[in-house]
Amino acid sequence: LSQFPVTNGIYGQFIADGGYQNPELWTPDGWAWRTRTRRAHPLYWGDARFVGEARPVVGVSWFEAMAAARWVSLKTGRKVRLPSEAEWEYAARGSNLKSNYPWGGAWDPKKLNSGYNDDTHRSVGSTTSVGVFSPAGDGPFGHAEMLGQVWEWTNSLFRPYPYHAQDGREDRYSPDGRVMRGGNWADGKYVNRVTARYYYPPY
């Protein structure tokens, strides 16, 4: 798993290298969606609230995330993919099943970029450069910003727990909704937990 969320700088390289013009990088449904919508960059690309090479990219569909991962695989020669939901959660908290946070213990708004929580902590109103909350908010394996900043796509379809990898939830060709984890910069402590699950259609 990458140490930090994917940045605008990295995603910009994917765009510049023709990522939106190469059908080999996309799932069949993803390419159909891209051509139908004529999408050439993520939603909010260039929005003043989120610009900056070192900030995490926002507005990325699951289709785009999959294509970008494939592009990185081809560029690096390493097998790069989206994590399963179970892999994401393990990276976020390891074997500490009693903790809702990567750092263990209690909620601490100084360790992540999140929304309003109390009278002494308010959202900065946007994303920040990656690494600002590291290493204080890092997970047990050194992954930063597993909570706050931006929702993170997983490969997994939204299915009930307990997690069973062989029950079809890792099917990359299903049109059903995919699990997102990690919360975001706008929501508060009740969303920014390692146990919070959200999902969207892949588009």
C-alpha positions as protocol buffer text, in pm:
chain_id: "A"
residue {
  index: 1
  type: LEU
  ca { x: 0 y: 0 z: 0 }
}
residue {
  index: 2
  type: SER
  ca { x: 130 y: 347 z: -83 }
}
residue {
  index: 3
  type: GLN
  ca { x: 254 y: 545 z: 215 }
}
residue {
  index: 4
  type: PHE
  ca { x: 45 y: 849 z: 115 }
}
residue {
  index: 5
  type: PRO
  ca { x: -272 y: 908 z: -86 }
}
residue {
  index: 6
  type: VAL
  ca { x: -218 y: 956 z: -460 }
}
residue {
  index: 7
  type: THR
  ca { x: -132 y: 1320 z: -526 }
}
residue {
  index: 8
  type: ASN
  ca { x: -235 y: 1560 z: -800 }
}
residue {
  index: 9
  type: GLY
  ca { x: 125 y: 1549 z: -918 }
}
residue {
  index: 10
  type: ILE
  ca { x: 121 y: 1173 z: -973 }
}
residue {
  index: 11
  type: TYR
  ca { x: -226 y: 1176 z: -1123 }
}
residue {
  index: 12
  type: GLY
  ca { x: -124 y: 1462 z: -1351 }
}
residue {
  index: 13
  type: GLN
  ca { x: 146 y: 1237 z: -1496 }
}
residue {
  index: 14
  type: PHE
  ca { x: -120 y: 977 z: -1574 }
}
residue {
  index: 15
  type: ILE
  ca { x: -322 y: 1241 z: -1760 }
}
residue {
  index: 16
  type: ALA
  ca { x: -19 y: 1379 z: -1945 }
}
residue {
  index: 17
  type: ASP
  ca { x: 87 y: 1031 z: -2053 }
}
residue {
  index: 18
  type: GLY
  ca { x: -244 y: 976 z: -2233 }
}
residue {
  index: 19
  type: GLY
  ca { x: -418 y: 780 z: -1961 }
}
residue {
  index: 20
  type: TYR
  ca { x: -759 y: 897 z: -2075 }
}
residue {
  index: 21
  type: GLN
  ca { x: -689 y: 799 z: -2435 }
}
residue {
  index: 22
  type: ASN
  ca { x: -563 y: 443 z: -2377 }
}
residue {
  index: 23
  type: PRO
  ca { x: -842 y: 183 z: -2353 }
}
residue {
  index: 24
  type: GLU
  ca { x: -593 y: -84 z: -2244 }
}
residue {
  index: 25
  type: LEU
  ca { x: -572 y: 84 z: -1903 }
}
residue {
  index: 26
  type: TRP
  ca { x: -945 y: 69 z: -1835 }
}
residue {
  index: 27
  type: THR
  ca { x: -1195 y: -200 z: -1749 }
}
residue {
  index: 28
  type: PRO
  ca { x: -1451 y: -251 z: -2029 }
}
residue {
  index: 29
  type: ASP
  ca { x: -1723 y: -69 z: -1832 }
}
residue {
  index: 30
  type: GLY
  ca { x: -1475 y: 200 z: -1735 }
}
residue {
  index: 31
  type: TRP
  ca { x: -1378 y: 269 z: -2094 }
}
residue {
  index: 32
  type: ALA
  ca { x: -1744 y: 278 z: -2199 }
}
residue {
  index: 33
  type: TRP
  ca { x: -1812 y: 529 z: -1922 }
}
residue {
  index: 34
  type: ARG
  ca { x: -1509 y: 741 z: -2016 }
}
residue {
  index: 35
  type: THR
  ca { x: -1604 y: 761 z: -2382 }
}
residue {
  index: 36
  type: ARG
  ca { x: -1971 y: 824 z: -2305 }
}
residue {
  index: 37
  type: THR
  ca { x: -1895 y: 1107 z: -2062 }
}
residue {
  index: 38
  type: ARG
  ca { x: -1588 y: 1232 z: -2255 }
}
residue {
  index: 39
  type: ARG
  ca { x: -1414 y: 1258 z: -1922 }
}
residue {
  index: 40
  type: ALA
  ca { x: -1056 y: 1386 z: -1961 }
}
residue {
  index: 41
  type: HIS
  ca { x: -970 y: 1444 z: -1594 }
}
residue {
  index: 42
  type: PRO
  ca { x: -1125 y: 1390 z: -1250 }
}
residue {
  index: 43
  type: LEU
  ca { x: -1418 y: 1589 z: -1124 }
}
residue {
  index: 44
  type: TYR
  ca { x: -1294 y: 1907 z: -947 }
}
residue {
  index: 45
  type: TRP
  ca { x: -962 y: 1892 z: -1138 }
}
residue {
  index: 46
  type: GLY
  ca { x: -828 y: 2247 z: -1121 }
}
residue {
  index: 47
  type: ASP
  ca { x: -1071 y: 2354 z: -846 }
}
residue {
  index: 48
  type: ALA
  ca { x: -888 y: 2614 z: -638 }
}
residue {
  index: 49
  type: ARG
  ca { x: -979 y: 2434 z: -314 }
}
residue {
  index: 50
  type: PHE
  ca { x: -784 y: 2125 z: -416 }
}
residue {
  index: 51
  type: VAL
  ca { x: -499 y: 2231 z: -646 }
}
residue {
  index: 52
  type: GLY
  ca { x: -135 y: 2169 z: -562 }
}
residue {
  index: 53
  type: GLU
  ca { x: 108 y: 1900 z: -675 }
}
residue {
  index: 54
  type: ALA
  ca { x: 144 y: 1759 z: -322 }
}
residue {
  index: 55
  type: ARG
  ca { x: -226 y: 1748 z: -238 }
}
residue {
  index: 56
  type: PRO
  ca { x: -428 y: 1427 z: -274 }
}
residue {
  index: 57
  type: VAL
  ca { x: -627 y: 1403 z: -594 }
}
residue {
  index: 58
  type: VAL
  ca { x: -1005 y: 1432 z: -546 }
}
residue {
  index: 59
  type: GLY
  ca { x: -1311 y: 1357 z: -757 }
}
residue {
  index: 60
  type: VAL
  ca { x: -1172 y: 1031 z: -893 }
}
residue {
  index: 61
  type: SER
  ca { x: -1420 y: 760 z: -990 }
}
residue {
  index: 62
  type: TRP
  ca { x: -1345 y: 394 z: -923 }
}
residue {
  index: 63
  type: PHE
  ca { x: -1299 y: 352 z: -1298 }
}
residue {
  index: 64
  type: GLU
  ca { x: -1032 y: 625 z: -1299 }
}
residue {
  index: 65
  type: ALA
  ca { x: -860 y: 483 z: -993 }
}
residue {
  index: 66
  type: MET
  ca { x: -840 y: 141 z: -1158 }
}
residue {
  index: 67
  type: ALA
  ca { x: -699 y: 288 z: -1480 }
}
residue {
  index: 68
  type: ALA
  ca { x: -439 y: 491 z: -1292 }
}
residue {
  index: 69
  type: ALA
  ca { x: -330 y: 184 z: -1096 }
}
residue {
  index: 70
  type: ARG
  ca { x: -291 y: -10 z: -1420 }
}
residue {
  index: 71
  type: TRP
  ca { x: -85 y: 276 z: -1564 }
}
residue {
  index: 72
  type: VAL
  ca { x: 148 y: 274 z: -1262 }
}
residue {
  index: 73
  type: SER
  ca { x: 186 y: -102 z: -1300 }
}
residue {
  index: 74
  type: LEU
  ca { x: 300 y: -64 z: -1660 }
}
residue {
  index: 75
  type: LYS
  ca { x: 534 y: 224 z: -1578 }
}
residue {
  index: 76
  type: THR
  ca { x: 702 y: 62 z: -1279 }
}
residue {
  index: 77
  type: GLY
  ca { x: 686 y: -307 z: -1367 }
}
residue {
  index: 78
  type: ARG
  ca { x: 530 y: -372 z: -1028 }
}
residue {
  index: 79
  type: LYS
  ca { x: 182 y: -513 z: -972 }
}
residue {
  index: 80
  type: VAL
  ca { x: -16 y: -212 z: -853 }
}
residue {
  index: 81
  type: ARG
  ca { x: -387 y: -239 z: -773 }
}
residue {
  index: 82
  type: LEU
  ca { x: -650 y: -110 z: -538 }
}
residue {
  index: 83
  type: PRO
  ca { x: -652 y: -287 z: -201 }
}
residue {
  index: 84
  type: SER
  ca { x: -938 y: -504 z: -89 }
}
residue {
  index: 85
  type: GLU
  ca { x: -1146 y: -360 z: 191 }
}
residue {
  index: 86
  type: ALA
  ca { x: -990 y: -607 z: 434 }
}
residue {
  index: 87
  type: GLU
  ca { x: -638 y: -512 z: 325 }
}
residue {
  index: 88
  type: TRP
  ca { x: -716 y: -144 z: 370 }
}
residue {
  index: 89
  type: GLU
  ca { x: -850 y: -199 z: 721 }
}
residue {
  index: 90
  type: TYR
  ca { x: -553 y: -413 z: 823 }
}
residue {
  index: 91
  type: ALA
  ca { x: -313 y: -145 z: 701 }
}
residue {
  index: 92
  type: ALA
  ca { x: -512 y: 114 z: 896 }
}
residue {
  index: 93
  type: ARG
  ca { x: -506 y: -59 z: 1233 }
}
residue {
  index: 94
  type: GLY
  ca { x: -321 y: -389 z: 1218 }
}
residue {
  index: 95
  type: SER
  ca { x: -430 y: -638 z: 1481 }
}
residue {
  index: 96
  type: ASN
  ca { x: -551 y: -368 z: 1722 }
}
residue {
  index: 97
  type: LEU
  ca { x: -921 y: -448 z: 1680 }
}
residue {
  index: 98
  type: LYS
  ca { x: -1026 y: -232 z: 1974 }
}
residue {
  index: 99
  type: SER
  ca { x: -904 y: 92 z: 1820 }
}
residue {
  index: 100
  type: ASN
  ca { x: -1104 y: 310 z: 1585 }
}
residue {
  index: 101
  type: TYR
  ca { x: -792 y: 503 z: 1478 }
}
residue {
  index: 102
  type: PRO
  ca { x: -462 y: 417 z: 1308 }
}
residue {
  index: 103
  type: TRP
  ca { x: -261 y: 563 z: 1596 }
}
residue {
  index: 104
  type: GLY
  ca { x: -453 y: 363 z: 1858 }
}
residue {
  index: 105
  type: GLY
  ca { x: -617 y: 507 z: 2165 }
}
residue {
  index: 106
  type: ALA
  ca { x: -863 y: 794 z: 2150 }
}
residue {
  index: 107
  type: TRP
  ca { x: -979 y: 1047 z: 1893 }
}
residue {
  index: 108
  type: ASP
  ca { x: -719 y: 1320 z: 1833 }
}
residue {
  index: 109
  type: PRO
  ca { x: -806 y: 1595 z: 1582 }
}
residue {
  index: 110
  type: LYS
  ca { x: -440 y: 1696 z: 1560 }
}
residue {
  index: 111
  type: LYS
  ca { x: -356 y: 1367 z: 1387 }
}
residue {
  index: 112
  type: LEU
  ca { x: -573 y: 1401 z: 1076 }
}
residue {
  index: 113
  type: ASN
  ca { x: -738 y: 1648 z: 842 }
}
residue {
  index: 114
  type: SER
  ca { x: -1104 y: 1627 z: 934 }
}
residue {
  index: 115
  type: GLY
  ca { x: -1413 y: 1841 z: 968 }
}
residue {
  index: 116
  type: TYR
  ca { x: -1568 y: 2017 z: 1263 }
}
residue {
  index: 117
  type: ASN
  ca { x: -1554 y: 1823 z: 1585 }
}
residue {
  index: 118
  type: ASP
  ca { x: -1580 y: 2066 z: 1877 }
}
residue {
  index: 119
  type: ASP
  ca { x: -1536 y: 2434 z: 1963 }
}
residue {
  index: 120
  type: THR
  ca { x: -1158 y: 2407 z: 1964 }
}
residue {
  index: 121
  type: HIS
  ca { x: -1113 y: 2223 z: 1633 }
}
residue {
  index: 122
  type: ARG
  ca { x: -1257 y: 2323 z: 1298 }
}
residue {
  index: 123
  type: SER
  ca { x: -1187 y: 2200 z: 950 }
}
residue {
  index: 124
  type: VAL
  ca { x: -921 y: 2375 z: 744 }
}
residue {
  index: 125
  type: GLY
  ca { x: -1186 y: 2368 z: 472 }
}
residue {
  index: 126
  type: SER
  ca { x: -999 y: 2164 z: 215 }
}
residue {
  index: 127
  type: THR
  ca { x: -730 y: 1905 z: 163 }
}
residue {
  index: 128
  type: THR
  ca { x: -371 y: 1968 z: 271 }
}
residue {
  index: 129
  type: SER
  ca { x: -41 y: 1852 z: 126 }
}
residue {
  index: 130
  type: VAL
  ca { x: 19 y: 1486 z: 202 }
}
residue {
  index: 131
  type: GLY
  ca { x: 247 y: 1420 z: 496 }
}
residue {
  index: 132
  type: VAL
  ca { x: 131 y: 1713 z: 709 }
}
residue {
  index: 133
  type: PHE
  ca { x: -18 y: 1475 z: 968 }
}
residue {
  index: 134
  type: SER
  ca { x: 264 y: 1221 z: 951 }
}
residue {
  index: 135
  type: PRO
  ca { x: 405 y: 1051 z: 1148 }
}
residue {
  index: 136
  type: ALA
  ca { x: 171 y: 1143 z: 1436 }
}
residue {
  index: 137
  type: GLY
  ca { x: -136 y: 1003 z: 1261 }
}
residue {
  index: 138
  type: ASP
  ca { x: 32 y: 709 z: 1091 }
}
residue {
  index: 139
  type: GLY
  ca { x: -96 y: 356 z: 1114 }
}
residue {
  index: 140
  type: PRO
  ca { x: 97 y: 63 z: 1265 }
}
residue {
  index: 141
  type: PHE
  ca { x: 288 y: -4 z: 940 }
}
residue {
  index: 142
  type: GLY
  ca { x: 377 y: 357 z: 862 }
}
residue {
  index: 143
  type: HIS
  ca { x: 92 y: 437 z: 624 }
}
residue {
  index: 144
  type: ALA
  ca { x: -7 y: 802 z: 654 }
}
residue {
  index: 145
  type: GLU
  ca { x: -347 y: 971 z: 633 }
}
residue {
  index: 146
  type: MET
  ca { x: -555 y: 657 z: 639 }
}
residue {
  index: 147
  type: LEU
  ca { x: -819 y: 879 z: 798 }
}
residue {
  index: 148
  type: GLY
  ca { x: -919 y: 1228 z: 690 }
}
residue {
  index: 149
  type: GLN
  ca { x: -810 y: 1407 z: 373 }
}
residue {
  index: 150
  type: VAL
  ca { x: -998 y: 1203 z: 108 }
}
residue {
  index: 151
  type: TRP
  ca { x: -1214 y: 894 z: 80 }
}
residue {
  index: 152
  type: GLU
  ca { x: -1010 y: 605 z: -58 }
}
residue {
  index: 153
  type: TRP
  ca { x: -1142 y: 349 z: -307 }
}
residue {
  index: 154
  type: THR
  ca { x: -1098 y: -21 z: -244 }
}
residue {
  index: 155
  type: ASN
  ca { x: -1145 y: -296 z: -500 }
}
residue {
  index: 156
  type: SER
  ca { x: -1425 y: -452 z: -293 }
}
residue {
  index: 157
  type: LEU
  ca { x: -1793 y: -452 z: -372 }
}
residue {
  index: 158
  type: PHE
  ca { x: -2016 y: -338 z: -87 }
}
residue {
  index: 159
  type: ARG
  ca { x: -2112 y: -659 z: 89 }
}
residue {
  index: 160
  type: PRO
  ca { x: -2195 y: -738 z: 453 }
}
residue {
  index: 161
  type: TYR
  ca { x: -1939 y: -848 z: 707 }
}
residue {
  index: 162
  type: PRO
  ca { x: -1779 y: -1084 z: 787 }
}
residue {
  index: 163
  type: TYR
  ca { x: -1541 y: -1044 z: 496 }
}
residue {
  index: 164
  type: HIS
  ca { x: -1503 y: -1345 z: 266 }
}
residue {
  index: 165
  type: ALA
  ca { x: -1263 y: -1291 z: -23 }
}
residue {
  index: 166
  type: GLN
  ca { x: -1411 y: -1577 z: -227 }
}
residue {
  index: 167
  type: ASP
  ca { x: -1775 y: -1464 z: -219 }
}
residue {
  index: 168
  type: GLY
  ca { x: -1752 y: -1252 z: -534 }
}
residue {
  index: 169
  type: ARG
  ca { x: -1691 y: -918 z: -366 }
}
residue {
  index: 170
  type: GLU
  ca { x: -1353 y: -877 z: -539 }
}
residue {
  index: 171
  type: ASP
  ca { x: -1501 y: -916 z: -890 }
}
residue {
  index: 172
  type: ARG
  ca { x: -1347 y: -631 z: -1093 }
}
residue {
  index: 173
  type: TYR
  ca { x: -1614 y: -653 z: -1361 }
}
residue {
  index: 174
  type: SER
  ca { x: -1928 y: -616 z: -1150 }
}
residue {
  index: 175
  type: PRO
  ca { x: -2119 y: -287 z: -1202 }
}
residue {
  index: 176
  type: ASP
  ca { x: -2221 y: -270 z: -835 }
}
residue {
  index: 177
  type: GLY
  ca { x: -2109 y: -13 z: -580 }
}
residue {
  index: 178
  type: ARG
  ca { x: -1755 y: -21 z: -440 }
}
residue {
  index: 179
  type: VAL
  ca { x: -1643 y: 35 z: -83 }
}
residue {
  index: 180
  type: MET
  ca { x: -1469 y: 358 z: 12 }
}
residue {
  index: 181
  type: ARG
  ca { x: -1275 y: 393 z: 336 }
}
residue {
  index: 182
  type: GLY
  ca { x: -1093 y: 657 z: 537 }
}
residue {
  index: 183
  type: GLY
  ca { x: -1332 y: 949 z: 576 }
}
residue {
  index: 184
  type: ASN
  ca { x: -1239 y: 1293 z: 451 }
}
residue {
  index: 185
  type: TRP
  ca { x: -1147 y: 1653 z: 529 }
}
residue {
  index: 186
  type: ALA
  ca { x: -1509 y: 1770 z: 560 }
}
residue {
  index: 187
  type: ASP
  ca { x: -1653 y: 1508 z: 797 }
}
residue {
  index: 188
  type: GLY
  ca { x: -1588 y: 1475 z: 1169 }
}
residue {
  index: 189
  type: LYS
  ca { x: -1498 y: 1204 z: 1414 }
}
residue {
  index: 190
  type: TYR
  ca { x: -1797 y: 978 z: 1355 }
}
residue {
  index: 191
  type: VAL
  ca { x: -1703 y: 925 z: 990 }
}
residue {
  index: 192
  type: ASN
  ca { x: -1326 y: 936 z: 1030 }
}
residue {
  index: 193
  type: ARG
  ca { x: -1291 y: 593 z: 1189 }
}
residue {
  index: 194
  type: VAL
  ca { x: -1119 y: 282 z: 1056 }
}
residue {
  index: 195
  type: THR
  ca { x: -1452 y: 100 z: 1085 }
}
residue {
  index: 196
  type: ALA
  ca { x: -1655 y: 348 z: 878 }
}
residue {
  index: 197
  type: ARG
  ca { x: -1770 y: 208 z: 542 }
}
residue {
  index: 198
  type: TYR
  ca { x: -1913 y: 407 z: 254 }
}
residue {
  index: 199
  type: TYR
  ca { x: -1986 y: 314 z: -103 }
}
residue {
  index: 200
  type: TYR
  ca { x: -2055 y: 465 z: -442 }
}
residue {
  index: 201
  type: PRO
  ca { x: -2125 y: 328 z: -789 }
}
residue {
  index: 202
  type: PRO
  ca { x: -1796 y: 293 z: -981 }
}
residue {
  index: 203
  type: TYR
  ca { x: -1872 y: 600 z: -1193 }
}
